[in-house]
Amino acid sequence: MLTSHFALMVIYAVQVSLFFAVLWRRRFRDRVRLFLQMMIGMVGGGLVLAWLMYPFPLSPPAPIP
């Protein structure tokens, strides 16, 4: 079972990009271009969002005694 968040994100992006590329474009070249654009957009967007959220803590700060 996959436990890597990045691998799961890439698998999801491949599936969604492939589905919409086949659904929305007729020519092979247009399908490949849309597939790559969507893949780069989803994976790159996820990495940028993770990078922007990195400085924020997961839990509230500890109380001051």
LINURTA-V517673 format. One line per field, one symbol per residue. ss: DSSP state (2 for helix, 1 for strand, 0 for the rest). phi: phi as a letter, one per 30 degrees, with the letter a starting at -180 (. if undefined). Layout:
# LINURTA-V517673
ss: ???
phi: ???
This chain:
# LINURTA-V517673
ss: 00002222222222222222222200022222222222222222222222222000000000000
phi: .dbdddddddddddddddeddddcbcddddddddeddddddddddddddddddeddddbdddddd
